[in-house]
Amino acid sequence: MSKKITKDMTFRDVMDKDKDAAEKLADKGLFCGGCPMAAFETLENGAKAHGVDVDELLEELNDEKK
């Protein structure tokens, strides 16, 4: 990935950028692939709405786990 995934990106943008994102999101309980809000909701807002730590999610999406 050339540009990092950020919390202000929409779920659709994230899934378009990373072919593995839908699976990573689903592992966190975020089943965004079929959700009509995926094109509009930011990663930060969706994570907060579903009780997911956005910073931890970003680490995983950007493969920054230590």
CHARMM internal coordinates of N, CA and C (Angstrom, degrees):
IC EDIT
DIST 1 N 1 CA 1.4487
DIST 1 CA 1 C 1.5195
ANGL 1 N 1 CA 1 C 108.81
DIST 1 C 2 N 1.3029
ANGL 1 CA 1 C 2 N 115.84
DIHE 1 N 1 CA 1 C 2 N 131.35
DIST 2 N 2 CA 1.4495
ANGL 1 C 2 N 2 CA 119.33
DIHE 1 CA 1 C 2 N 2 CA -178.60
DIST 2 CA 2 C 1.5236
ANGL 2 N 2 CA 2 C 111.88
DIHE 1 C 2 N 2 CA 2 C -80.84
DIST 2 C 3 N 1.3093
ANGL 2 CA 2 C 3 N 117.67
DIHE 2 N 2 CA 2 C 3 N -43.24
DIST 3 N 3 CA 1.4586
ANGL 2 C 3 N 3 CA 121.97
DIHE 2 CA 2 C 3 N 3 CA -179.44
DIST 3 CA 3 C 1.5201
ANGL 3 N 3 CA 3 C 108.67
DIHE 2 C 3 N 3 CA 3 C -112.60
DIST 3 C 4 N 1.3144
ANGL 3 CA 3 C 4 N 114.55
DIHE 3 N 3 CA 3 C 4 N 139.07
DIST 4 N 4 CA 1.4583
ANGL 3 C 4 N 4 CA 118.89
DIHE 3 CA 3 C 4 N 4 CA 179.99
DIST 4 CA 4 C 1.5234
ANGL 4 N 4 CA 4 C 111.27
DIHE 3 C 4 N 4 CA 4 C -68.41
DIST 4 C 5 N 1.2995
ANGL 4 CA 4 C 5 N 114.13
DIHE 4 N 4 CA 4 C 5 N 151.34
DIST 5 N 5 CA 1.4591
ANGL 4 C 5 N 5 CA 121.05
DIHE 4 CA 4 C 5 N 5 CA 172.47
DIST 5 CA 5 C 1.5229
ANGL 5 N 5 CA 5 C 106.81
DIHE 4 C 5 N 5 CA 5 C -77.11
DIST 5 C 6 N 1.3289
ANGL 5 CA 5 C 6 N 115.82
DIHE 5 N 5 CA 5 C 6 N 134.87
DIST 6 N 6 CA 1.4581
ANGL 5 C 6 N 6 CA 121.15
DIHE 5 CA 5 C 6 N 6 CA -177.99
DIST 6 CA 6 C 1.5206
ANGL 6 N 6 CA 6 C 110.27
DIHE 5 C 6 N 6 CA 6 C -121.67
DIST 6 C 7 N 1.3230
ANGL 6 CA 6 C 7 N 115.69
DIHE 6 N 6 CA 6 C 7 N 162.44
DIST 7 N 7 CA 1.4619
ANGL 6 C 7 N 7 CA 120.64
DIHE 6 CA 6 C 7 N 7 CA -176.15
DIST 7 CA 7 C 1.5186
ANGL 7 N 7 CA 7 C 113.47
DIHE 6 C 7 N 7 CA 7 C -70.06
DIST 7 C 8 N 1.3284
ANGL 7 CA 7 C 8 N 118.40
DIHE 7 N 7 CA 7 C 8 N -14.92
DIST 8 N 8 CA 1.4638
ANGL 7 C 8 N 8 CA 120.31
DIHE 7 CA 7 C 8 N 8 CA 179.48
DIST 8 CA 8 C 1.5258
ANGL 8 N 8 CA 8 C 113.13
DIHE 7 C 8 N 8 CA 8 C -92.49
DIST 8 C 9 N 1.3309
ANGL 8 CA 8 C 9 N 117.13
DIHE 8 N 8 CA 8 C 9 N 0.78
DIST 9 N 9 CA 1.4691
ANGL 8 C 9 N 9 CA 121.05
DIHE 8 CA 8 C 9 N 9 CA 176.43
DIST 9 CA 9 C 1.5267
ANGL 9 N 9 CA 9 C 109.25
DIHE 8 C 9 N 9 CA 9 C -78.95
DIST 9 C 10 N 1.3305
ANGL 9 CA 9 C 10 N 116.36
DIHE 9 N 9 CA 9 C 10 N 149.22
DIST 10 N 10 CA 1.4613
ANGL 9 C 10 N 10 CA 119.14
DIHE 9 CA 9 C 10 N 10 CA 175.06
DIST 10 CA 10 C 1.5315
ANGL 10 N 10 CA 10 C 109.04
DIHE 9 C 10 N 10 CA 10 C -76.27
DIST 10 C 11 N 1.3125
ANGL 10 CA 10 C 11 N 114.83
DIHE 10 N 10 CA 10 C 11 N 159.86
DIST 11 N 11 CA 1.4646
ANGL 10 C 11 N 11 CA 118.97
DIHE 10 CA 10 C 11 N 11 CA 177.28
DIST 11 CA 11 C 1.5267
ANGL 11 N 11 CA 11 C 110.56
DIHE 10 C 11 N 11 CA 11 C -58.75
DIST 11 C 12 N 1.3239
ANGL 11 CA 11 C 12 N 117.22
DIHE 11 N 11 CA 11 C 12 N -39.76
DIST 12 N 12 CA 1.4645
ANGL 11 C 12 N 12 CA 120.63
DIHE 11 CA 11 C 12 N 12 CA 179.43
DIST 12 CA 12 C 1.5289
ANGL 12 N 12 CA 12 C 110.19
DIHE 11 C 12 N 12 CA 12 C -61.04
DIST 12 C 13 N 1.3456
ANGL 12 CA 12 C 13 N 117.38
DIHE 12 N 12 CA 12 C 13 N -44.36
DIST 13 N 13 CA 1.4633
ANGL 12 C 13 N 13 CA 120.95
DIHE 12 CA 12 C 13 N 13 CA 178.59
DIST 13 CA 13 C 1.5227
ANGL 13 N 13 CA 13 C 111.15
DIHE 12 C 13 N 13 CA 13 C -60.45
DIST 13 C 14 N 1.3237
ANGL 13 CA 13 C 14 N 115.63
DIHE 13 N 13 CA 13 C 14 N -41.45
DIST 14 N 14 CA 1.4661
ANGL 13 C 14 N 14 CA 120.39
DIHE 13 CA 13 C 14 N 14 CA 179.58
DIST 14 CA 14 C 1.5249
ANGL 14 N 14 CA 14 C 110.15
DIHE 13 C 14 N 14 CA 14 C -63.23
DIST 14 C 15 N 1.3243
ANGL 14 CA 14 C 15 N 116.77
DIHE 14 N 14 CA 14 C 15 N -46.21
DIST 15 N 15 CA 1.4706
ANGL 14 C 15 N 15 CA 120.13
DIHE 14 CA 14 C 15 N 15 CA -178.65
DIST 15 CA 15 C 1.5245
ANGL 15 N 15 CA 15 C 111.67
DIHE 14 C 15 N 15 CA 15 C -69.16
DIST 15 C 16 N 1.3312
ANGL 15 CA 15 C 16 N 117.60
DIHE 15 N 15 CA 15 C 16 N -31.02
DIST 16 N 16 CA 1.4643
ANGL 15 C 16 N 16 CA 120.32
DIHE 15 CA 15 C 16 N 16 CA 175.54
DIST 16 CA 16 C 1.5224
ANGL 16 N 16 CA 16 C 111.08
DIHE 15 C 16 N 16 CA 16 C -69.96
DIST 16 C 17 N 1.3082
ANGL 16 CA 16 C 17 N 117.07
DIHE 16 N 16 CA 16 C 17 N -32.85
DIST 17 N 17 CA 1.4617
ANGL 16 C 17 N 17 CA 122.81
DIHE 16 CA 16 C 17 N 17 CA -176.72
DIST 17 CA 17 C 1.5309
ANGL 17 N 17 CA 17 C 112.40
DIHE 16 C 17 N 17 CA 17 C -78.31
DIST 17 C 18 N 1.3290
ANGL 17 CA 17 C 18 N 116.34
DIHE 17 N 17 CA 17 C 18 N -36.79
DIST 18 N 18 CA 1.4654
ANGL 17 C 18 N 18 CA 121.39
DIHE 17 CA 17 C 18 N 18 CA -174.30
DIST 18 CA 18 C 1.5238
ANGL 18 N 18 CA 18 C 109.63
DIHE 17 C 18 N 18 CA 18 C -127.68
DIST 18 C 19 N 1.3149
ANGL 18 CA 18 C 19 N 116.40
DIHE 18 N 18 CA 18 C 19 N 112.91
DIST 19 N 19 CA 1.4660
ANGL 18 C 19 N 19 CA 120.73
DIHE 18 CA 18 C 19 N 19 CA -176.90
DIST 19 CA 19 C 1.5296
ANGL 19 N 19 CA 19 C 112.77
DIHE 18 C 19 N 19 CA 19 C -63.14
DIST 19 C 20 N 1.3211
ANGL 19 CA 19 C 20 N 118.11
DIHE 19 N 19 CA 19 C 20 N -20.04
DIST 20 N 20 CA 1.4619
ANGL 19 C 20 N 20 CA 121.93
DIHE 19 CA 19 C 20 N 20 CA 179.67
DIST 20 CA 20 C 1.5307
ANGL 20 N 20 CA 20 C 112.84
DIHE 19 C 20 N 20 CA 20 C -95.70
DIST 20 C 21 N 1.3208
ANGL 20 CA 20 C 21 N 117.51
DIHE 20 N 20 CA 20 C 21 N -0.60
DIST 21 N 21 CA 1.4671
ANGL 20 C 21 N 21 CA 121.11
DIHE 20 CA 20 C 21 N 21 CA -174.32
DIST 21 CA 21 C 1.5243
ANGL 21 N 21 CA 21 C 112.47
DIHE 20 C 21 N 21 CA 21 C -62.47
DIST 21 C 22 N 1.3187
ANGL 21 CA 21 C 22 N 118.31
DIHE 21 N 21 CA 21 C 22 N -41.57
DIST 22 N 22 CA 1.4667
ANGL 21 C 22 N 22 CA 120.48
DIHE 21 CA 21 C 22 N 22 CA -177.52
DIST 22 CA 22 C 1.5270
ANGL 22 N 22 CA 22 C 110.65
DIHE 21 C 22 N 22 CA 22 C -58.42
DIST 22 C 23 N 1.3188
ANGL 22 CA 22 C 23 N 116.78
DIHE 22 N 22 CA 22 C 23 N -41.36
DIST 23 N 23 CA 1.4706
ANGL 22 C 23 N 23 CA 120.58
DIHE 22 CA 22 C 23 N 23 CA 178.86
DIST 23 CA 23 C 1.5270
ANGL 23 N 23 CA 23 C 110.79
DIHE 22 C 23 N 23 CA 23 C -68.15
DIST 23 C 24 N 1.3300
ANGL 23 CA 23 C 24 N 116.66
DIHE 23 N 23 CA 23 C 24 N -42.39
DIST 24 N 24 CA 1.4690
ANGL 23 C 24 N 24 CA 120.56
DIHE 23 CA 23 C 24 N 24 CA 178.68
DIST 24 CA 24 C 1.5249
ANGL 24 N 24 CA 24 C 110.61
DIHE 23 C 24 N 24 CA 24 C -63.14
DIST 24 C 25 N 1.3269
ANGL 24 CA 24 C 25 N 116.82
DIHE 24 N 24 CA 24 C 25 N -40.60
DIST 25 N 25 CA 1.4628
ANGL 24 C 25 N 25 CA 121.13
DIHE 24 CA 24 C 25 N 25 CA 178.55
DIST 25 CA 25 C 1.5270
ANGL 25 N 25 CA 25 C 110.61
DIHE 24 C 25 N 25 CA 25 C -66.13
DIST 25 C 26 N 1.3311
ANGL 25 CA 25 C 26 N 116.44
DIHE 25 N 25 CA 25 C 26 N -42.84
DIST 26 N 26 CA 1.4640
ANGL 25 C 26 N 26 CA 120.87
DIHE 25 CA 25 C 26 N 26 CA 179.88
DIST 26 CA 26 C 1.5263
ANGL 26 N 26 CA 26 C 110.97
DIHE 25 C 26 N 26 CA 26 C -62.44
DIST 26 C 27 N 1.3263
ANGL 26 CA 26 C 27 N 117.22
DIHE 26 N 26 CA 26 C 27 N -36.13
DIST 27 N 27 CA 1.4645
ANGL 26 C 27 N 27 CA 120.72
DIHE 26 CA 26 C 27 N 27 CA 177.45
DIST 27 CA 27 C 1.5265
ANGL 27 N 27 CA 27 C 111.69
DIHE 26 C 27 N 27 CA 27 C -60.38
DIST 27 C 28 N 1.3211
ANGL 27 CA 27 C 28 N 116.51
DIHE 27 N 27 CA 27 C 28 N -24.57
DIST 28 N 28 CA 1.4715
ANGL 27 C 28 N 28 CA 122.33
DIHE 27 CA 27 C 28 N 28 CA 178.98
DIST 28 CA 28 C 1.5295
ANGL 28 N 28 CA 28 C 111.59
DIHE 27 C 28 N 28 CA 28 C -95.85
DIST 28 C 29 N 1.3338
ANGL 28 CA 28 C 29 N 116.95
DIHE 28 N 28 CA 28 C 29 N 3.59
DIST 29 N 29 CA 1.4595
ANGL 28 C 29 N 29 CA 120.57
DIHE 28 CA 28 C 29 N 29 CA -179.57
DIST 29 CA 29 C 1.5156
ANGL 29 N 29 CA 29 C 113.95
DIHE 28 C 29 N 29 CA 29 C 87.66
DIST 29 C 30 N 1.3186
ANGL 29 CA 29 C 30 N 116.89
DIHE 29 N 29 CA 29 C 30 N 12.53
DIST 30 N 30 CA 1.4642
ANGL 29 C 30 N 30 CA 122.04
DIHE 29 CA 29 C 30 N 30 CA 179.23
DIST 30 CA 30 C 1.5283
ANGL 30 N 30 CA 30 C 108.22
DIHE 29 C 30 N 30 CA 30 C -104.85
DIST 30 C 31 N 1.3092
ANGL 30 CA 30 C 31 N 116.24
DIHE 30 N 30 CA 30 C 31 N 99.34
DIST 31 N 31 CA 1.4646
ANGL 30 C 31 N 31 CA 121.74
DIHE 30 CA 30 C 31 N 31 CA -177.06
DIST 31 CA 31 C 1.5253
ANGL 31 N 31 CA 31 C 108.87
DIHE 30 C 31 N 31 CA 31 C -96.95
DIST 31 C 32 N 1.3163
ANGL 31 CA 31 C 32 N 115.29
DIHE 31 N 31 CA 31 C 32 N 75.57
DIST 32 N 32 CA 1.4680
ANGL 31 C 32 N 32 CA 122.38
DIHE 31 CA 31 C 32 N 32 CA -169.01
DIST 32 CA 32 C 1.5193
ANGL 32 N 32 CA 32 C 114.00
DIHE 31 C 32 N 32 CA 32 C -89.59
DIST 32 C 33 N 1.3042
ANGL 32 CA 32 C 33 N 117.80
DIHE 32 N 32 CA 32 C 33 N -16.72
DIST 33 N 33 CA 1.4540
ANGL 32 C 33 N 33 CA 120.84
DIHE 32 CA 32 C 33 N 33 CA -175.25
DIST 33 CA 33 C 1.5139
ANGL 33 N 33 CA 33 C 114.55
DIHE 32 C 33 N 33 CA 33 C -53.65
DIST 33 C 34 N 1.3089
ANGL 33 CA 33 C 34 N 118.15
DIHE 33 N 33 CA 33 C 34 N -40.87
DIST 34 N 34 CA 1.4555
ANGL 33 C 34 N 34 CA 121.06
DIHE 33 CA 33 C 34 N 34 CA -177.84
DIST 34 CA 34 C 1.5143
ANGL 34 N 34 CA 34 C 114.04
DIHE 33 C 34 N 34 CA 34 C -104.40
DIST 34 C 35 N 1.3113
ANGL 34 CA 34 C 35 N 116.96
DIHE 34 N 34 CA 34 C 35 N 7.34
DIST 35 N 35 CA 1.4644
ANGL 34 C 35 N 35 CA 120.67
DIHE 34 CA 34 C 35 N 35 CA -176.26
DIST 35 CA 35 C 1.5288
ANGL 35 N 35 CA 35 C 111.00
DIHE 34 C 35 N 35 CA 35 C -85.39
DIST 35 C 36 N 1.3304
ANGL 35 CA 35 C 36 N 117.54
DIHE 35 N 35 CA 35 C 36 N 129.10
DIST 36 N 36 CA 1.4665
ANGL 35 C 36 N 36 CA 119.82
DIHE 35 CA 35 C 36 N 36 CA 179.14
DIST 36 CA 36 C 1.5285
ANGL 36 N 36 CA 36 C 112.73
DIHE 35 C 36 N 36 CA 36 C -65.28
DIST 36 C 37 N 1.3148
ANGL 36 CA 36 C 37 N 118.34
DIHE 36 N 36 CA 36 C 37 N -20.33
DIST 37 N 37 CA 1.4687
ANGL 36 C 37 N 37 CA 120.98
DIHE 36 CA 36 C 37 N 37 CA 179.04
DIST 37 CA 37 C 1.5226
ANGL 37 N 37 CA 37 C 112.54
DIHE 36 C 37 N 37 CA 37 C -77.93
DIST 37 C 38 N 1.3225
ANGL 37 CA 37 C 38 N 117.94
DIHE 37 N 37 CA 37 C 38 N -10.92
DIST 38 N 38 CA 1.4619
ANGL 37 C 38 N 38 CA 121.39
DIHE 37 CA 37 C 38 N 38 CA -176.75
DIST 38 CA 38 C 1.5253
ANGL 38 N 38 CA 38 C 112.67
DIHE 37 C 38 N 38 CA 38 C -57.80
DIST 38 C 39 N 1.3137
ANGL 38 CA 38 C 39 N 117.20
DIHE 38 N 38 CA 38 C 39 N -29.61
DIST 39 N 39 CA 1.4640
ANGL 38 C 39 N 39 CA 120.52
DIHE 38 CA 38 C 39 N 39 CA -179.19
DIST 39 CA 39 C 1.5206
ANGL 39 N 39 CA 39 C 112.27
DIHE 38 C 39 N 39 CA 39 C -78.85
DIST 39 C 40 N 1.3244
ANGL 39 CA 39 C 40 N 117.62
DIHE 39 N 39 CA 39 C 40 N -13.48
DIST 40 N 40 CA 1.4626
ANGL 39 C 40 N 40 CA 120.75
DIHE 39 CA 39 C 40 N 40 CA -173.38
DIST 40 CA 40 C 1.5263
ANGL 40 N 40 CA 40 C 114.29
DIHE 39 C 40 N 40 CA 40 C -120.70
DIST 40 C 41 N 1.3221
ANGL 40 CA 40 C 41 N 117.12
DIHE 40 N 40 CA 40 C 41 N -30.49
DIST 41 N 41 CA 1.4610
ANGL 40 C 41 N 41 CA 120.85
DIHE 40 CA 40 C 41 N 41 CA -173.82
DIST 41 CA 41 C 1.5231
ANGL 41 N 41 CA 41 C 111.21
DIHE 40 C 41 N 41 CA 41 C -84.69
DIST 41 C 42 N 1.3326
ANGL 41 CA 41 C 42 N 116.00
DIHE 41 N 41 CA 41 C 42 N 134.79
DIST 42 N 42 CA 1.4576
ANGL 41 C 42 N 42 CA 119.33
DIHE 41 CA 41 C 42 N 42 CA 178.11
DIST 42 CA 42 C 1.5226
ANGL 42 N 42 CA 42 C 109.98
DIHE 41 C 42 N 42 CA 42 C -77.70
DIST 42 C 43 N 1.2997
ANGL 42 CA 42 C 43 N 114.08
DIHE 42 N 42 CA 42 C 43 N 158.79
DIST 43 N 43 CA 1.4564
ANGL 42 C 43 N 43 CA 120.69
DIHE 42 CA 42 C 43 N 43 CA 177.86
DIST 43 CA 43 C 1.5301
ANGL 43 N 43 CA 43 C 110.19
DIHE 42 C 43 N 43 CA 43 C -57.70
DIST 43 C 44 N 1.3234
ANGL 43 CA 43 C 44 N 116.90
DIHE 43 N 43 CA 43 C 44 N -41.89
DIST 44 N 44 CA 1.4591
ANGL 43 C 44 N 44 CA 120.93
DIHE 43 CA 43 C 44 N 44 CA -179.68
DIST 44 CA 44 C 1.5284
ANGL 44 N 44 CA 44 C 111.49
DIHE 43 C 44 N 44 CA 44 C -63.17
DIST 44 C 45 N 1.3164
ANGL 44 CA 44 C 45 N 117.62
DIHE 44 N 44 CA 44 C 45 N -48.33
DIST 45 N 45 CA 1.4647
ANGL 44 C 45 N 45 CA 120.59
DIHE 44 CA 44 C 45 N 45 CA -178.47
DIST 45 CA 45 C 1.5226
ANGL 45 N 45 CA 45 C 111.90
DIHE 44 C 45 N 45 CA 45 C -64.87
DIST 45 C 46 N 1.3190
ANGL 45 CA 45 C 46 N 116.69
DIHE 45 N 45 CA 45 C 46 N -42.80
DIST 46 N 46 CA 1.4611
ANGL 45 C 46 N 46 CA 120.28
DIHE 45 CA 45 C 46 N 46 CA 179.52
DIST 46 CA 46 C 1.5149
ANGL 46 N 46 CA 46 C 112.28
DIHE 45 C 46 N 46 CA 46 C -65.50
DIST 46 C 47 N 1.3269
ANGL 46 CA 46 C 47 N 116.14
DIHE 46 N 46 CA 46 C 47 N -41.70
DIST 47 N 47 CA 1.4612
ANGL 46 C 47 N 47 CA 120.05
DIHE 46 CA 46 C 47 N 47 CA 178.84
DIST 47 CA 47 C 1.5267
ANGL 47 N 47 CA 47 C 110.34
DIHE 46 C 47 N 47 CA 47 C -62.33
DIST 47 C 48 N 1.3305
ANGL 47 CA 47 C 48 N 116.33
DIHE 47 N 47 CA 47 C 48 N -45.78
DIST 48 N 48 CA 1.4700
ANGL 47 C 48 N 48 CA 120.00
DIHE 47 CA 47 C 48 N 48 CA 178.91
DIST 48 CA 48 C 1.5263
ANGL 48 N 48 CA 48 C 110.95
DIHE 47 C 48 N 48 CA 48 C -61.15
DIST 48 C 49 N 1.3224
ANGL 48 CA 48 C 49 N 116.89
DIHE 48 N 48 CA 48 C 49 N -43.27
DIST 49 N 49 CA 1.4651
ANGL 48 C 49 N 49 CA 121.28
DIHE 48 CA 48 C 49 N 49 CA -178.25
DIST 49 CA 49 C 1.5243
ANGL 49 N 49 CA 49 C 112.18
DIHE 48 C 49 N 49 CA 49 C -62.79
DIST 49 C 50 N 1.3331
ANGL 49 CA 49 C 50 N 116.34
DIHE 49 N 49 CA 49 C 50 N -27.53
DIST 50 N 50 CA 1.4642
ANGL 49 C 50 N 50 CA 120.61
DIHE 49 CA 49 C 50 N 50 CA -177.34
DIST 50 CA 50 C 1.5255
ANGL 50 N 50 CA 50 C 112.79
DIHE 49 C 50 N 50 CA 50 C -107.00
DIST 50 C 51 N 1.3417
ANGL 50 CA 50 C 51 N 116.90
DIHE 50 N 50 CA 50 C 51 N 10.49
DIST 51 N 51 CA 1.4610
ANGL 50 C 51 N 51 CA 120.59
DIHE 50 CA 50 C 51 N 51 CA 176.27
DIST 51 CA 51 C 1.5123
ANGL 51 N 51 CA 51 C 114.72
DIHE 50 C 51 N 51 CA 51 C 70.11
DIST 51 C 52 N 1.3260
ANGL 51 CA 51 C 52 N 116.93
DIHE 51 N 51 CA 51 C 52 N 30.61
DIST 52 N 52 CA 1.4624
ANGL 51 C 52 N 52 CA 122.00
DIHE 51 CA 51 C 52 N 52 CA -179.69
DIST 52 CA 52 C 1.5267
ANGL 52 N 52 CA 52 C 108.58
DIHE 51 C 52 N 52 CA 52 C -106.33
DIST 52 C 53 N 1.3211
ANGL 52 CA 52 C 53 N 117.07
DIHE 52 N 52 CA 52 C 53 N 135.19
DIST 53 N 53 CA 1.4608
ANGL 52 C 53 N 53 CA 121.71
DIHE 52 CA 52 C 53 N 53 CA 177.67
DIST 53 CA 53 C 1.5295
ANGL 53 N 53 CA 53 C 108.93
DIHE 52 C 53 N 53 CA 53 C -70.02
DIST 53 C 54 N 1.3324
ANGL 53 CA 53 C 54 N 116.58
DIHE 53 N 53 CA 53 C 54 N 115.42
DIST 54 N 54 CA 1.4650
ANGL 53 C 54 N 54 CA 120.87
DIHE 53 CA 53 C 54 N 54 CA -174.35
DIST 54 CA 54 C 1.5250
ANGL 54 N 54 CA 54 C 111.92
DIHE 53 C 54 N 54 CA 54 C -66.98
DIST 54 C 55 N 1.3322
ANGL 54 CA 54 C 55 N 118.18
DIHE 54 N 54 CA 54 C 55 N -34.55
DIST 55 N 55 CA 1.4643
ANGL 54 C 55 N 55 CA 119.90
DIHE 54 CA 54 C 55 N 55 CA 179.97
DIST 55 CA 55 C 1.5245
ANGL 55 N 55 CA 55 C 111.25
DIHE 54 C 55 N 55 CA 55 C -67.58
DIST 55 C 56 N 1.3240
ANGL 55 CA 55 C 56 N 116.25
DIHE 55 N 55 CA 55 C 56 N -41.46
DIST 56 N 56 CA 1.4663
ANGL 55 C 56 N 56 CA 120.58
DIHE 55 CA 55 C 56 N 56 CA 176.70
DIST 56 CA 56 C 1.5311
ANGL 56 N 56 CA 56 C 110.29
DIHE 55 C 56 N 56 CA 56 C -64.09
DIST 56 C 57 N 1.3193
ANGL 56 CA 56 C 57 N 115.95
DIHE 56 N 56 CA 56 C 57 N -41.11
DIST 57 N 57 CA 1.4611
ANGL 56 C 57 N 57 CA 120.84
DIHE 56 CA 56 C 57 N 57 CA 178.84
DIST 57 CA 57 C 1.5256
ANGL 57 N 57 CA 57 C 110.67
DIHE 56 C 57 N 57 CA 57 C -62.53
DIST 57 C 58 N 1.3253
ANGL 57 CA 57 C 58 N 117.21
DIHE 57 N 57 CA 57 C 58 N -43.28
DIST 58 N 58 CA 1.4670
ANGL 57 C 58 N 58 CA 121.04
DIHE 57 CA 57 C 58 N 58 CA 178.86
DIST 58 CA 58 C 1.5211
ANGL 58 N 58 CA 58 C 111.59
DIHE 57 C 58 N 58 CA 58 C -62.92
DIST 58 C 59 N 1.3341
ANGL 58 CA 58 C 59 N 116.96
DIHE 58 N 58 CA 58 C 59 N -40.01
DIST 59 N 59 CA 1.4638
ANGL 58 C 59 N 59 CA 120.20
DIHE 58 CA 58 C 59 N 59 CA 176.96
DIST 59 CA 59 C 1.5231
ANGL 59 N 59 CA 59 C 110.52
DIHE 58 C 59 N 59 CA 59 C -58.15
DIST 59 C 60 N 1.3150
ANGL 59 CA 59 C 60 N 115.47
DIHE 59 N 59 CA 59 C 60 N -44.74
DIST 60 N 60 CA 1.4627
ANGL 59 C 60 N 60 CA 119.38
DIHE 59 CA 59 C 60 N 60 CA -178.60
DIST 60 CA 60 C 1.5304
ANGL 60 N 60 CA 60 C 111.45
DIHE 59 C 60 N 60 CA 60 C -68.51
DIST 60 C 61 N 1.3249
ANGL 60 CA 60 C 61 N 116.73
DIHE 60 N 60 CA 60 C 61 N -44.37
DIST 61 N 61 CA 1.4640
ANGL 60 C 61 N 61 CA 119.86
DIHE 60 CA 60 C 61 N 61 CA -179.24
DIST 61 CA 61 C 1.5242
ANGL 61 N 61 CA 61 C 111.95
DIHE 60 C 61 N 61 CA 61 C -64.73
DIST 61 C 62 N 1.3222
ANGL 61 CA 61 C 62 N 116.40
DIHE 61 N 61 CA 61 C 62 N -32.42
DIST 62 N 62 CA 1.4607
ANGL 61 C 62 N 62 CA 120.88
DIHE 61 CA 61 C 62 N 62 CA 179.54
DIST 62 CA 62 C 1.5246
ANGL 62 N 62 CA 62 C 112.10
DIHE 61 C 62 N 62 CA 62 C -94.51
DIST 62 C 63 N 1.3265
ANGL 62 CA 62 C 63 N 116.93
DIHE 62 N 62 CA 62 C 63 N 11.11
DIST 63 N 63 CA 1.4691
ANGL 62 C 63 N 63 CA 123.18
DIHE 62 CA 62 C 63 N 63 CA 179.26
DIST 63 CA 63 C 1.5195
ANGL 63 N 63 CA 63 C 112.07
DIHE 62 C 63 N 63 CA 63 C 52.85
DIST 63 C 64 N 1.3395
ANGL 63 CA 63 C 64 N 115.92
DIHE 63 N 63 CA 63 C 64 N 47.22
DIST 64 N 64 CA 1.4603
ANGL 63 C 64 N 64 CA 121.08
DIHE 63 CA 63 C 64 N 64 CA -178.79
DIST 64 CA 64 C 1.5169
ANGL 64 N 64 CA 64 C 112.64
DIHE 63 C 64 N 64 CA 64 C -108.86
DIST 64 C 65 N 1.3229
ANGL 64 CA 64 C 65 N 116.93
DIHE 64 N 64 CA 64 C 65 N 13.81
DIST 65 N 65 CA 1.4670
ANGL 64 C 65 N 65 CA 119.57
DIHE 64 CA 64 C 65 N 65 CA 179.32
DIST 65 CA 65 C 1.5201
ANGL 65 N 65 CA 65 C 109.16
DIHE 64 C 65 N 65 CA 65 C -61.60
DIST 65 C 66 N 1.3123
ANGL 65 CA 65 C 66 N 114.99
DIHE 65 N 65 CA 65 C 66 N 138.34
DIST 66 N 66 CA 1.4708
ANGL 65 C 66 N 66 CA 119.98
DIHE 65 CA 65 C 66 N 66 CA -178.08
DIST 66 CA 66 C 1.5045
ANGL 66 N 66 CA 66 C 110.53
DIHE 65 C 66 N 66 CA 66 C -93.16
END
COOR INIT
IC SEED 1 N 1 CA 1 C
IC BUILD
